[in-house]
């Protein structure tokens, strides 16, 4: 049911720092670094594994 394993990444539009939900301790959505409210939600990192084996 739950997607607890999926990690959601957020990025601040002001300072451009990337952080996760765990970094946001205060209620609401704020940048833990500069306190900016406008942040964008980024999908969890997906490492591109390009196996180039012939
Ligand atoms: Zn910020």
mmCIF file of the protein (N, C-alpha, C, O) and its ligand, coordinates in Angstrom:
data_MODEL
# 
_entry.id   MODEL 
# 
loop_
_entity.id 
_entity.type 
_entity.pdbx_number_of_molecules 
1 polymer     1 
2 non-polymer 1 
# 
_entity_poly.entity_id                      1 
_entity_poly.type                           'polypeptide(L)' 
_entity_poly.nstd_linkage                   no 
_entity_poly.nstd_monomer                   no 
_entity_poly.pdbx_seq_one_letter_code       
;(UNK)(UNK)(UNK)(UNK)(UNK)(UNK)(UNK)(UNK)(UNK)(UNK)(UNK)(UNK)(UNK)(UNK)(UNK)(UNK)
(UNK)(UNK)(UNK)(UNK)(UNK)(UNK)(UNK)(UNK)(UNK)(UNK)(UNK)(UNK)(UNK)(UNK)(UNK)(UNK)
(UNK)(UNK)(UNK)(UNK)(UNK)(UNK)(UNK)(UNK)(UNK)(UNK)(UNK)(UNK)(UNK)(UNK)(UNK)(UNK)
(UNK)(UNK)(UNK)(UNK)(UNK)(UNK)
;
_entity_poly.pdbx_seq_one_letter_code_can   XXXXXXXXXXXXXXXXXXXXXXXXXXXXXXXXXXXXXXXXXXXXXXXXXXXXXX 
_entity_poly.pdbx_strand_id                 A 
# 
loop_
_entity_poly_seq.entity_id 
_entity_poly_seq.num 
_entity_poly_seq.mon_id 
_entity_poly_seq.hetero 
1 1  UNK n 
1 2  UNK n 
1 3  UNK n 
1 4  UNK n 
1 5  UNK n 
1 6  UNK n 
1 7  UNK n 
1 8  UNK n 
1 9  UNK n 
1 10 UNK n 
1 11 UNK n 
1 12 UNK n 
1 13 UNK n 
1 14 UNK n 
1 15 UNK n 
1 16 UNK n 
1 17 UNK n 
1 18 UNK n 
1 19 UNK n 
1 20 UNK n 
1 21 UNK n 
1 22 UNK n 
1 23 UNK n 
1 24 UNK n 
1 25 UNK n 
1 26 UNK n 
1 27 UNK n 
1 28 UNK n 
1 29 UNK n 
1 30 UNK n 
1 31 UNK n 
1 32 UNK n 
1 33 UNK n 
1 34 UNK n 
1 35 UNK n 
1 36 UNK n 
1 37 UNK n 
1 38 UNK n 
1 39 UNK n 
1 40 UNK n 
1 41 UNK n 
1 42 UNK n 
1 43 UNK n 
1 44 UNK n 
1 45 UNK n 
1 46 UNK n 
1 47 UNK n 
1 48 UNK n 
1 49 UNK n 
1 50 UNK n 
1 51 UNK n 
1 52 UNK n 
1 53 UNK n 
1 54 UNK n 
# 
loop_
_struct_asym.id 
_struct_asym.entity_id 
A 1 
B 2 
# 
loop_
_chem_comp.id 
_chem_comp.type 
_chem_comp.mon_nstd_flag 
UNK 'L-peptide linking' . 
ZN  non-polymer         . 
# 
_pdbx_entity_nonpoly.entity_id   2 
_pdbx_entity_nonpoly.name        ? 
_pdbx_entity_nonpoly.comp_id     ZN 
# 
_pdbx_nonpoly_scheme.asym_id         B 
_pdbx_nonpoly_scheme.entity_id       2 
_pdbx_nonpoly_scheme.mon_id          ZN 
_pdbx_nonpoly_scheme.ndb_seq_num     1 
_pdbx_nonpoly_scheme.pdb_seq_num     101 
_pdbx_nonpoly_scheme.auth_seq_num    101 
_pdbx_nonpoly_scheme.pdb_mon_id      ZN 
_pdbx_nonpoly_scheme.auth_mon_id     ZN 
_pdbx_nonpoly_scheme.pdb_strand_id   A 
_pdbx_nonpoly_scheme.pdb_ins_code    . 
# 
loop_
_atom_site.group_PDB 
_atom_site.id 
_atom_site.type_symbol 
_atom_site.label_atom_id 
_atom_site.label_alt_id 
_atom_site.label_comp_id 
_atom_site.label_asym_id 
_atom_site.label_entity_id 
_atom_site.label_seq_id 
_atom_site.pdbx_PDB_ins_code 
_atom_site.Cartn_x 
_atom_site.Cartn_y 
_atom_site.Cartn_z 
_atom_site.occupancy 
_atom_site.B_iso_or_equiv 
_atom_site.pdbx_formal_charge 
_atom_site.auth_seq_id 
_atom_site.auth_comp_id 
_atom_site.auth_asym_id 
_atom_site.auth_atom_id 
_atom_site.pdbx_PDB_model_num 
ATOM   1   N  N  . UNK A 1 1  ? 0.840  -1.207 0.000   1.00 0.00 ? 1   UNK A N  1 
ATOM   2   C  CA . UNK A 1 1  ? 0.000  0.000  0.000   1.00 0.00 ? 1   UNK A CA 1 
ATOM   3   C  C  . UNK A 1 1  ? 0.866  1.244  0.000   1.00 0.00 ? 1   UNK A C  1 
ATOM   4   O  O  . UNK A 1 1  ? 0.904  1.978  -0.988  1.00 0.00 ? 1   UNK A O  1 
ATOM   5   N  N  . UNK A 1 2  ? 1.546  1.481  1.078   1.00 0.00 ? 2   UNK A N  1 
ATOM   6   C  CA . UNK A 1 2  ? 2.319  2.715  1.191   1.00 0.00 ? 2   UNK A CA 1 
ATOM   7   C  C  . UNK A 1 2  ? 3.577  2.686  0.361   1.00 0.00 ? 2   UNK A C  1 
ATOM   8   O  O  . UNK A 1 2  ? 4.104  1.631  0.009   1.00 0.00 ? 2   UNK A O  1 
ATOM   9   N  N  . UNK A 1 3  ? 4.037  3.880  0.062   1.00 0.00 ? 3   UNK A N  1 
ATOM   10  C  CA . UNK A 1 3  ? 5.278  3.974  -0.686  1.00 0.00 ? 3   UNK A CA 1 
ATOM   11  C  C  . UNK A 1 3  ? 6.335  4.626  0.193   1.00 0.00 ? 3   UNK A C  1 
ATOM   12  O  O  . UNK A 1 3  ? 6.911  5.659  -0.150  1.00 0.00 ? 3   UNK A O  1 
ATOM   13  N  N  . UNK A 1 4  ? 6.568  4.001  1.317   1.00 0.00 ? 4   UNK A N  1 
ATOM   14  C  CA . UNK A 1 4  ? 7.503  4.590  2.271   1.00 0.00 ? 4   UNK A CA 1 
ATOM   15  C  C  . UNK A 1 4  ? 8.927  4.513  1.764   1.00 0.00 ? 4   UNK A C  1 
ATOM   16  O  O  . UNK A 1 4  ? 9.799  5.275  2.183   1.00 0.00 ? 4   UNK A O  1 
ATOM   17  N  N  . UNK A 1 5  ? 9.143  3.598  0.873   1.00 0.00 ? 5   UNK A N  1 
ATOM   18  C  CA . UNK A 1 5  ? 10.503 3.407  0.396   1.00 0.00 ? 5   UNK A CA 1 
ATOM   19  C  C  . UNK A 1 5  ? 10.901 4.500  -0.583  1.00 0.00 ? 5   UNK A C  1 
ATOM   20  O  O  . UNK A 1 5  ? 12.079 4.827  -0.729  1.00 0.00 ? 5   UNK A O  1 
ATOM   21  N  N  . UNK A 1 6  ? 9.907  5.055  -1.244  1.00 0.00 ? 6   UNK A N  1 
ATOM   22  C  CA . UNK A 1 6  ? 10.226 6.069  -2.241  1.00 0.00 ? 6   UNK A CA 1 
ATOM   23  C  C  . UNK A 1 6  ? 10.642 7.366  -1.552  1.00 0.00 ? 6   UNK A C  1 
ATOM   24  O  O  . UNK A 1 6  ? 9.930  7.880  -0.689  1.00 0.00 ? 6   UNK A O  1 
ATOM   25  N  N  . UNK A 1 7  ? 11.770 7.871  -1.933  1.00 0.00 ? 7   UNK A N  1 
ATOM   26  C  CA . UNK A 1 7  ? 12.269 9.092  -1.326  1.00 0.00 ? 7   UNK A CA 1 
ATOM   27  C  C  . UNK A 1 7  ? 11.951 10.278 -2.226  1.00 0.00 ? 7   UNK A C  1 
ATOM   28  O  O  . UNK A 1 7  ? 12.271 10.294 -3.415  1.00 0.00 ? 7   UNK A O  1 
ATOM   29  N  N  . UNK A 1 8  ? 11.313 11.263 -1.617  1.00 0.00 ? 8   UNK A N  1 
ATOM   30  C  CA . UNK A 1 8  ? 10.959 12.439 -2.395  1.00 0.00 ? 8   UNK A CA 1 
ATOM   31  C  C  . UNK A 1 8  ? 11.968 13.559 -2.139  1.00 0.00 ? 8   UNK A C  1 
ATOM   32  O  O  . UNK A 1 8  ? 12.314 13.872 -1.000  1.00 0.00 ? 8   UNK A O  1 
ATOM   33  N  N  . UNK A 1 9  ? 12.405 14.122 -3.198  1.00 0.00 ? 9   UNK A N  1 
ATOM   34  C  CA . UNK A 1 9  ? 13.409 15.163 -3.108  1.00 0.00 ? 9   UNK A CA 1 
ATOM   35  C  C  . UNK A 1 9  ? 12.782 16.499 -3.473  1.00 0.00 ? 9   UNK A C  1 
ATOM   36  O  O  . UNK A 1 9  ? 11.982 16.606 -4.403  1.00 0.00 ? 9   UNK A O  1 
ATOM   37  N  N  . UNK A 1 10 ? 13.169 17.507 -2.715  1.00 0.00 ? 10  UNK A N  1 
ATOM   38  C  CA . UNK A 1 10 ? 12.663 18.837 -2.999  1.00 0.00 ? 10  UNK A CA 1 
ATOM   39  C  C  . UNK A 1 10 ? 13.824 19.775 -3.294  1.00 0.00 ? 10  UNK A C  1 
ATOM   40  O  O  . UNK A 1 10 ? 14.932 19.592 -2.790  1.00 0.00 ? 10  UNK A O  1 
ATOM   41  N  N  . UNK A 1 11 ? 13.554 20.780 -4.117  1.00 0.00 ? 11  UNK A N  1 
ATOM   42  C  CA . UNK A 1 11 ? 14.583 21.756 -4.417  1.00 0.00 ? 11  UNK A CA 1 
ATOM   43  C  C  . UNK A 1 11 ? 14.037 23.158 -4.220  1.00 0.00 ? 11  UNK A C  1 
ATOM   44  O  O  . UNK A 1 11 ? 12.930 23.484 -4.649  1.00 0.00 ? 11  UNK A O  1 
ATOM   45  N  N  . UNK A 1 12 ? 14.831 23.967 -3.568  1.00 0.00 ? 12  UNK A N  1 
ATOM   46  C  CA . UNK A 1 12 ? 14.436 25.347 -3.327  1.00 0.00 ? 12  UNK A CA 1 
ATOM   47  C  C  . UNK A 1 12 ? 14.683 26.163 -4.586  1.00 0.00 ? 12  UNK A C  1 
ATOM   48  O  O  . UNK A 1 12 ? 15.721 26.033 -5.235  1.00 0.00 ? 12  UNK A O  1 
ATOM   49  N  N  . UNK A 1 13 ? 13.710 27.006 -4.920  1.00 0.00 ? 13  UNK A N  1 
ATOM   50  C  CA . UNK A 1 13 ? 13.855 27.810 -6.126  1.00 0.00 ? 13  UNK A CA 1 
ATOM   51  C  C  . UNK A 1 13 ? 14.686 29.056 -5.862  1.00 0.00 ? 13  UNK A C  1 
ATOM   52  O  O  . UNK A 1 13 ? 15.024 29.781 -6.798  1.00 0.00 ? 13  UNK A O  1 
ATOM   53  N  N  . UNK A 1 14 ? 15.010 29.308 -4.637  1.00 0.00 ? 14  UNK A N  1 
ATOM   54  C  CA . UNK A 1 14 ? 15.760 30.519 -4.314  1.00 0.00 ? 14  UNK A CA 1 
ATOM   55  C  C  . UNK A 1 14 ? 17.254 30.227 -4.226  1.00 0.00 ? 14  UNK A C  1 
ATOM   56  O  O  . UNK A 1 14 ? 18.073 30.865 -4.887  1.00 0.00 ? 14  UNK A O  1 
ATOM   57  N  N  . UNK A 1 15 ? 17.577 29.255 -3.402  1.00 0.00 ? 15  UNK A N  1 
ATOM   58  C  CA . UNK A 1 15 ? 18.996 28.955 -3.222  1.00 0.00 ? 15  UNK A CA 1 
ATOM   59  C  C  . UNK A 1 15 ? 19.409 27.729 -4.023  1.00 0.00 ? 15  UNK A C  1 
ATOM   60  O  O  . UNK A 1 15 ? 20.595 27.459 -4.208  1.00 0.00 ? 15  UNK A O  1 
ATOM   61  N  N  . UNK A 1 16 ? 18.420 27.002 -4.487  1.00 0.00 ? 16  UNK A N  1 
ATOM   62  C  CA . UNK A 1 16 ? 18.730 25.876 -5.353  1.00 0.00 ? 16  UNK A CA 1 
ATOM   63  C  C  . UNK A 1 16 ? 19.244 24.654 -4.623  1.00 0.00 ? 16  UNK A C  1 
ATOM   64  O  O  . UNK A 1 16 ? 19.751 23.717 -5.239  1.00 0.00 ? 16  UNK A O  1 
ATOM   65  N  N  . UNK A 1 17 ? 19.111 24.668 -3.310  1.00 0.00 ? 17  UNK A N  1 
ATOM   66  C  CA . UNK A 1 17 ? 19.565 23.506 -2.560  1.00 0.00 ? 17  UNK A CA 1 
ATOM   67  C  C  . UNK A 1 17 ? 18.545 22.378 -2.648  1.00 0.00 ? 17  UNK A C  1 
ATOM   68  O  O  . UNK A 1 17 ? 17.349 22.613 -2.823  1.00 0.00 ? 17  UNK A O  1 
ATOM   69  N  N  . UNK A 1 18 ? 19.026 21.191 -2.526  1.00 0.00 ? 18  UNK A N  1 
ATOM   70  C  CA . UNK A 1 18 ? 18.161 20.020 -2.598  1.00 0.00 ? 18  UNK A CA 1 
ATOM   71  C  C  . UNK A 1 18 ? 18.097 19.376 -1.231  1.00 0.00 ? 18  UNK A C  1 
ATOM   72  O  O  . UNK A 1 18 ? 19.112 19.197 -0.558  1.00 0.00 ? 18  UNK A O  1 
ATOM   73  N  N  . UNK A 1 19 ? 16.901 19.037 -0.839  1.00 0.00 ? 19  UNK A N  1 
ATOM   74  C  CA . UNK A 1 19 ? 16.737 18.431 0.479   1.00 0.00 ? 19  UNK A CA 1 
ATOM   75  C  C  . UNK A 1 19 ? 15.560 17.473 0.444   1.00 0.00 ? 19  UNK A C  1 
ATOM   76  O  O  . UNK A 1 19 ? 14.804 17.427 -0.526  1.00 0.00 ? 19  UNK A O  1 
ATOM   77  N  N  . UNK A 1 20 ? 15.421 16.725 1.496   1.00 0.00 ? 20  UNK A N  1 
ATOM   78  C  CA . UNK A 1 20 ? 14.327 15.761 1.567   1.00 0.00 ? 20  UNK A CA 1 
ATOM   79  C  C  . UNK A 1 20 ? 13.322 16.192 2.619   1.00 0.00 ? 20  UNK A C  1 
ATOM   80  O  O  . UNK A 1 20 ? 13.510 17.199 3.302   1.00 0.00 ? 20  UNK A O  1 
ATOM   81  N  N  . UNK A 1 21 ? 12.275 15.433 2.740   1.00 0.00 ? 21  UNK A N  1 
ATOM   82  C  CA . UNK A 1 21 ? 11.235 15.772 3.716   1.00 0.00 ? 21  UNK A CA 1 
ATOM   83  C  C  . UNK A 1 21 ? 11.762 15.726 5.138   1.00 0.00 ? 21  UNK A C  1 
ATOM   84  O  O  . UNK A 1 21 ? 11.271 16.442 6.011   1.00 0.00 ? 21  UNK A O  1 
ATOM   85  N  N  . UNK A 1 22 ? 12.744 14.899 5.368   1.00 0.00 ? 22  UNK A N  1 
ATOM   86  C  CA . UNK A 1 22 ? 13.276 14.766 6.718   1.00 0.00 ? 22  UNK A CA 1 
ATOM   87  C  C  . UNK A 1 22 ? 13.968 16.043 7.176   1.00 0.00 ? 22  UNK A C  1 
ATOM   88  O  O  . UNK A 1 22 ? 14.083 16.305 8.373   1.00 0.00 ? 22  UNK A O  1 
ATOM   89  N  N  . UNK A 1 23 ? 14.420 16.825 6.222   1.00 0.00 ? 23  UNK A N  1 
ATOM   90  C  CA . UNK A 1 23 ? 15.111 18.066 6.583   1.00 0.00 ? 23  UNK A CA 1 
ATOM   91  C  C  . UNK A 1 23 ? 14.129 19.162 6.979   1.00 0.00 ? 23  UNK A C  1 
ATOM   92  O  O  . UNK A 1 23 ? 14.489 20.117 7.666   1.00 0.00 ? 23  UNK A O  1 
ATOM   93  N  N  . UNK A 1 24 ? 12.897 19.011 6.541   1.00 0.00 ? 24  UNK A N  1 
ATOM   94  C  CA . UNK A 1 24 ? 11.892 20.015 6.872   1.00 0.00 ? 24  UNK A CA 1 
ATOM   95  C  C  . UNK A 1 24 ? 11.217 19.647 8.171   1.00 0.00 ? 24  UNK A C  1 
ATOM   96  O  O  . UNK A 1 24 ? 10.262 18.870 8.194   1.00 0.00 ? 24  UNK A O  1 
ATOM   97  N  N  . UNK A 1 25 ? 11.712 20.203 9.238   1.00 0.00 ? 25  UNK A N  1 
ATOM   98  C  CA . UNK A 1 25 ? 11.190 19.858 10.559  1.00 0.00 ? 25  UNK A CA 1 
ATOM   99  C  C  . UNK A 1 25 ? 9.931  20.663 10.863  1.00 0.00 ? 25  UNK A C  1 
ATOM   100 O  O  . UNK A 1 25 ? 8.969  20.149 11.432  1.00 0.00 ? 25  UNK A O  1 
ATOM   101 N  N  . UNK A 1 26 ? 9.958  21.914 10.480  1.00 0.00 ? 26  UNK A N  1 
ATOM   102 C  CA . UNK A 1 26 ? 8.825  22.785 10.772  1.00 0.00 ? 26  UNK A CA 1 
ATOM   103 C  C  . UNK A 1 26 ? 7.632  22.398 9.918   1.00 0.00 ? 26  UNK A C  1 
ATOM   104 O  O  . UNK A 1 26 ? 7.789  21.930 8.790   1.00 0.00 ? 26  UNK A O  1 
ATOM   105 N  N  . UNK A 1 27 ? 6.436  22.597 10.464  1.00 0.00 ? 27  UNK A N  1 
ATOM   106 C  CA . UNK A 1 27 ? 5.225  22.298 9.692   1.00 0.00 ? 27  UNK A CA 1 
ATOM   107 C  C  . UNK A 1 27 ? 5.118  23.203 8.469   1.00 0.00 ? 27  UNK A C  1 
ATOM   108 O  O  . UNK A 1 27 ? 5.500  24.373 8.507   1.00 0.00 ? 27  UNK A O  1 
ATOM   109 N  N  . UNK A 1 28 ? 4.605  22.652 7.413   1.00 0.00 ? 28  UNK A N  1 
ATOM   110 C  CA . UNK A 1 28 ? 4.564  23.410 6.181   1.00 0.00 ? 28  UNK A CA 1 
ATOM   111 C  C  . UNK A 1 28 ? 5.804  23.129 5.365   1.00 0.00 ? 28  UNK A C  1 
ATOM   112 O  O  . UNK A 1 28 ? 6.691  22.384 5.781   1.00 0.00 ? 28  UNK A O  1 
ATOM   113 N  N  . UNK A 1 29 ? 5.848  23.721 4.233   1.00 0.00 ? 29  UNK A N  1 
ATOM   114 C  CA . UNK A 1 29 ? 6.961  23.462 3.342   1.00 0.00 ? 29  UNK A CA 1 
ATOM   115 C  C  . UNK A 1 29 ? 7.855  24.690 3.282   1.00 0.00 ? 29  UNK A C  1 
ATOM   116 O  O  . UNK A 1 29 ? 7.479  25.736 2.753   1.00 0.00 ? 29  UNK A O  1 
ATOM   117 N  N  . UNK A 1 30 ? 9.031  24.534 3.830   1.00 0.00 ? 30  UNK A N  1 
ATOM   118 C  CA . UNK A 1 30 ? 9.998  25.615 3.788   1.00 0.00 ? 30  UNK A CA 1 
ATOM   119 C  C  . UNK A 1 30 ? 11.361 25.054 3.431   1.00 0.00 ? 30  UNK A C  1 
ATOM   120 O  O  . UNK A 1 30 ? 11.652 23.876 3.635   1.00 0.00 ? 30  UNK A O  1 
ATOM   121 N  N  . UNK A 1 31 ? 12.179 25.935 2.894   1.00 0.00 ? 31  UNK A N  1 
ATOM   122 C  CA . UNK A 1 31 ? 13.544 25.529 2.655   1.00 0.00 ? 31  UNK A CA 1 
ATOM   123 C  C  . UNK A 1 31 ? 14.292 25.579 3.980   1.00 0.00 ? 31  UNK A C  1 
ATOM   124 O  O  . UNK A 1 31 ? 14.311 26.627 4.625   1.00 0.00 ? 31  UNK A O  1 
ATOM   125 N  N  . UNK A 1 32 ? 14.902 24.494 4.404   1.00 0.00 ? 32  UNK A N  1 
ATOM   126 C  CA . UNK A 1 32 ? 15.612 24.447 5.682   1.00 0.00 ? 32  UNK A CA 1 
ATOM   127 C  C  . UNK A 1 32 ? 16.850 25.324 5.681   1.00 0.00 ? 32  UNK A C  1 
ATOM   128 O  O  . UNK A 1 32 ? 17.439 25.550 6.739   1.00 0.00 ? 32  UNK A O  1 
ATOM   129 N  N  . UNK A 1 33 ? 17.250 25.810 4.560   1.00 0.00 ? 33  UNK A N  1 
ATOM   130 C  CA . UNK A 1 33 ? 18.482 26.593 4.470   1.00 0.00 ? 33  UNK A CA 1 
ATOM   131 C  C  . UNK A 1 33 ? 18.195 28.089 4.457   1.00 0.00 ? 33  UNK A C  1 
ATOM   132 O  O  . UNK A 1 33 ? 18.821 28.848 5.197   1.00 0.00 ? 33  UNK A O  1 
ATOM   133 N  N  . UNK A 1 34 ? 17.257 28.516 3.624   1.00 0.00 ? 34  UNK A N  1 
ATOM   134 C  CA . UNK A 1 34 ? 16.989 29.947 3.520   1.00 0.00 ? 34  UNK A CA 1 
ATOM   135 C  C  . UNK A 1 34 ? 15.567 30.295 3.928   1.00 0.00 ? 34  UNK A C  1 
ATOM   136 O  O  . UNK A 1 34 ? 15.229 31.473 4.053   1.00 0.00 ? 34  UNK A O  1 
ATOM   137 N  N  . UNK A 1 35 ? 14.730 29.287 4.137   1.00 0.00 ? 35  UNK A N  1 
ATOM   138 C  CA . UNK A 1 35 ? 13.378 29.547 4.601   1.00 0.00 ? 35  UNK A CA 1 
ATOM   139 C  C  . UNK A 1 35 ? 12.421 29.936 3.499   1.00 0.00 ? 35  UNK A C  1 
ATOM   140 O  O  . UNK A 1 35 ? 11.300 30.366 3.768   1.00 0.00 ? 35  UNK A O  1 
ATOM   141 N  N  . UNK A 1 36 ? 12.845 29.790 2.282   1.00 0.00 ? 36  UNK A N  1 
ATOM   142 C  CA . UNK A 1 36 ? 11.983 30.148 1.166   1.00 0.00 ? 36  UNK A CA 1 
ATOM   143 C  C  . UNK A 1 36 ? 10.829 29.156 1.055   1.00 0.00 ? 36  UNK A C  1 
ATOM   144 O  O  . UNK A 1 36 ? 10.988 27.962 1.309   1.00 0.00 ? 36  UNK A O  1 
ATOM   145 N  N  . UNK A 1 37 ? 9.683  29.669 0.675   1.00 0.00 ? 37  UNK A N  1 
ATOM   146 C  CA . UNK A 1 37 ? 8.509  28.797 0.664   1.00 0.00 ? 37  UNK A CA 1 
ATOM   147 C  C  . UNK A 1 37 ? 8.320  28.088 -0.666  1.00 0.00 ? 37  UNK A C  1 
ATOM   148 O  O  . UNK A 1 37 ? 7.742  27.003 -0.731  1.00 0.00 ? 37  UNK A O  1 
ATOM   149 N  N  . UNK A 1 38 ? 8.802  28.699 -1.696  1.00 0.00 ? 38  UNK A N  1 
ATOM   150 C  CA . UNK A 1 38 ? 8.556  28.115 -3.012  1.00 0.00 ? 38  UNK A CA 1 
ATOM   151 C  C  . UNK A 1 38 ? 9.616  27.073 -3.317  1.00 0.00 ? 38  UNK A C  1 
ATOM   152 O  O  . UNK A 1 38 ? 10.766 27.386 -3.622  1.00 0.00 ? 38  UNK A O  1 
ATOM   153 N  N  . UNK A 1 39 ? 9.197  25.859 -3.227  1.00 0.00 ? 39  UNK A N  1 
ATOM   154 C  CA . UNK A 1 39 ? 10.112 24.772 -3.561  1.00 0.00 ? 39  UNK A CA 1 
ATOM   155 C  C  . UNK A 1 39 ? 9.415  23.847 -4.547  1.00 0.00 ? 39  UNK A C  1 
ATOM   156 O  O  . UNK A 1 39 ? 8.188  23.797 -4.622  1.00 0.00 ? 39  UNK A O  1 
ATOM   157 N  N  . UNK A 1 40 ? 10.198 23.145 -5.272  1.00 0.00 ? 40  UNK A N  1 
ATOM   158 C  CA . UNK A 1 40 ? 9.637  22.245 -6.266  1.00 0.00 ? 40  UNK A CA 1 
ATOM   159 C  C  . UNK A 1 40 ? 9.928  20.810 -5.862  1.00 0.00 ? 40  UNK A C  1 
ATOM   160 O  O  . UNK A 1 40 ? 10.938 20.501 -5.230  1.00 0.00 ? 40  UNK A O  1 
ATOM   161 N  N  . UNK A 1 41 ? 9.030  19.974 -6.242  1.00 0.00 ? 41  UNK A N  1 
ATOM   162 C  CA . UNK A 1 41 ? 9.177  18.570 -5.880  1.00 0.00 ? 41  UNK A CA 1 
ATOM   163 C  C  . UNK A 1 41 ? 9.896  17.822 -7.004  1.00 0.00 ? 41  UNK A C  1 
ATOM   164 O  O  . UNK A 1 41 ? 9.506  17.871 -8.170  1.00 0.00 ? 41  UNK A O  1 
ATOM   165 N  N  . UNK A 1 42 ? 10.912 17.162 -6.620  1.00 0.00 ? 42  UNK A N  1 
ATOM   166 C  CA . UNK A 1 42 ? 11.673 16.407 -7.599  1.00 0.00 ? 42  UNK A CA 1 
ATOM   167 C  C  . UNK A 1 42 ? 11.484 14.928 -7.338  1.00 0.00 ? 42  UNK A C  1 
ATOM   168 O  O  . UNK A 1 42 ? 11.390 14.482 -6.195  1.00 0.00 ? 42  UNK A O  1 
ATOM   169 N  N  . UNK A 1 43 ? 11.435 14.214 -8.376  1.00 0.00 ? 43  UNK A N  1 
ATOM   170 C  CA . UNK A 1 43 ? 11.303 12.769 -8.198  1.00 0.00 ? 43  UNK A CA 1 
ATOM   171 C  C  . UNK A 1 43 ? 12.585 12.197 -7.612  1.00 0.00 ? 43  UNK A C  1 
ATOM   172 O  O  . UNK A 1 43 ? 13.670 12.765 -7.738  1.00 0.00 ? 43  UNK A O  1 
ATOM   173 N  N  . UNK A 1 44 ? 12.420 11.079 -6.985  1.00 0.00 ? 44  UNK A N  1 
ATOM   174 C  CA . UNK A 1 44 ? 13.560 10.429 -6.367  1.00 0.00 ? 44  UNK A CA 1 
ATOM   175 C  C  . UNK A 1 44 ? 14.643 10.161 -7.408  1.00 0.00 ? 44  UNK A C  1 
ATOM   176 O  O  . UNK A 1 44 ? 14.376 9.889  -8.579  1.00 0.00 ? 44  UNK A O  1 
ATOM   177 N  N  . UNK A 1 45 ? 15.835 10.250 -6.935  1.00 0.00 ? 45  UNK A N  1 
ATOM   178 C  CA . UNK A 1 45 ? 16.963 10.082 -7.831  1.00 0.00 ? 45  UNK A CA 1 
ATOM   179 C  C  . UNK A 1 45 ? 16.941 8.702  -8.481  1.00 0.00 ? 45  UNK A C  1 
ATOM   180 O  O  . UNK A 1 45 ? 16.732 7.674  -7.837  1.00 0.00 ? 45  UNK A O  1 
ATOM   181 N  N  . UNK A 1 46 ? 17.158 8.737  -9.734  1.00 0.00 ? 46  UNK A N  1 
ATOM   182 C  CA . UNK A 1 46 ? 17.227 7.470  -10.449 1.00 0.00 ? 46  UNK A CA 1 
ATOM   183 C  C  . UNK A 1 46 ? 18.572 7.413  -11.166 1.00 0.00 ? 46  UNK A C  1 
ATOM   184 O  O  . UNK A 1 46 ? 18.805 8.087  -12.169 1.00 0.00 ? 46  UNK A O  1 
ATOM   185 N  N  . UNK A 1 47 ? 19.408 6.613  -10.628 1.00 0.00 ? 47  UNK A N  1 
ATOM   186 C  CA . UNK A 1 47 ? 20.730 6.500  -11.233 1.00 0.00 ? 47  UNK A CA 1 
ATOM   187 C  C  . UNK A 1 47 ? 20.619 5.795  -12.578 1.00 0.00 ? 47  UNK A C  1 
ATOM   188 O  O  . UNK A 1 47 ? 20.066 4.703  -12.710 1.00 0.00 ? 47  UNK A O  1 
ATOM   189 N  N  . UNK A 1 48 ? 21.155 6.457  -13.525 1.00 0.00 ? 48  UNK A N  1 
ATOM   190 C  CA . UNK A 1 48 ? 21.101 5.878  -14.862 1.00 0.00 ? 48  UNK A CA 1 
ATOM   191 C  C  . UNK A 1 48 ? 22.225 4.860  -15.018 1.00 0.00 ? 48  UNK A C  1 
ATOM   192 O  O  . UNK A 1 48 ? 23.410 5.192  -15.067 1.00 0.00 ? 48  UNK A O  1 
ATOM   193 N  N  . UNK A 1 49 ? 21.810 3.658  -15.089 1.00 0.00 ? 49  UNK A N  1 
ATOM   194 C  CA . UNK A 1 49 ? 22.804 2.613  -15.262 1.00 0.00 ? 49  UNK A CA 1 
ATOM   195 C  C  . UNK A 1 49 ? 22.781 2.129  -16.707 1.00 0.00 ? 49  UNK A C  1 
ATOM   196 O  O  . UNK A 1 49 ? 21.917 1.362  -17.131 1.00 0.00 ? 49  UNK A O  1 
ATOM   197 N  N  . UNK A 1 50 ? 23.714 2.590  -17.391 1.00 0.00 ? 50  UNK A N  1 
ATOM   198 C  CA . UNK A 1 50 ? 23.776 2.181  -18.795 1.00 0.00 ? 50  UNK A CA 1 
ATOM   199 C  C  . UNK A 1 50 ? 24.856 1.108  -18.946 1.00 0.00 ? 50  UNK A C  1 
ATOM   200 O  O  . UNK A 1 50 ? 26.051 1.391  -19.023 1.00 0.00 ? 50  UNK A O  1 
ATOM   201 N  N  . UNK A 1 51 ? 24.402 -0.069 -18.983 1.00 0.00 ? 51  UNK A N  1 
ATOM   202 C  CA . UNK A 1 51 ? 25.352 -1.158 -19.146 1.00 0.00 ? 51  UNK A CA 1 
ATOM   203 C  C  . UNK A 1 51 ? 25.783 -1.234 -20.604 1.00 0.00 ? 51  UNK A C  1 
ATOM   204 O  O  . UNK A 1 51 ? 24.992 -1.509 -21.506 1.00 0.00 ? 51  UNK A O  1 
ATOM   205 N  N  . UNK A 1 52 ? 27.021 -0.988 -20.782 1.00 0.00 ? 52  UNK A N  1 
ATOM   206 C  CA . UNK A 1 52 ? 27.526 -0.960 -22.149 1.00 0.00 ? 52  UNK A CA 1 
ATOM   207 C  C  . UNK A 1 52 ? 28.473 -2.141 -22.341 1.00 0.00 ? 52  UNK A C  1 
ATOM   208 O  O  . UNK A 1 52 ? 29.663 -1.994 -22.621 1.00 0.00 ? 52  UNK A O  1 
ATOM   209 N  N  . UNK A 1 53 ? 27.903 -3.262 -22.181 1.00 0.00 ? 53  UNK A N  1 
ATOM   210 C  CA . UNK A 1 53 ? 28.725 -4.460 -22.321 1.00 0.00 ? 53  UNK A CA 1 
ATOM   211 C  C  . UNK A 1 53 ? 28.390 -5.160 -23.633 1.00 0.00 ? 53  UNK A C  1 
ATOM   212 O  O  . UNK A 1 53 ? 27.235 -5.476 -23.919 1.00 0.00 ? 53  UNK A O  1 
ATOM   213 N  N  . UNK A 1 54 ? 29.380 -5.378 -24.376 1.00 0.00 ? 54  UNK A N  1 
ATOM   214 C  CA . UNK A 1 54 ? 29.142 -6.052 -25.655 1.00 0.00 ? 54  UNK A CA 1 
ATOM   215 C  C  . UNK A 1 54 ? 29.631 -7.490 -25.595 1.00 0.00 ? 54  UNK A C  1 
ATOM   216 O  O  . UNK A 1 54 ? 29.518 -8.222 -26.578 1.00 0.00 ? 54  UNK A O  1 
HETATM 217 ZN ZN . ZN  B 2 .  ? 16.449 27.854 -0.058  1.00 0.00 ? 101 ZN  A ZN 1 
# 
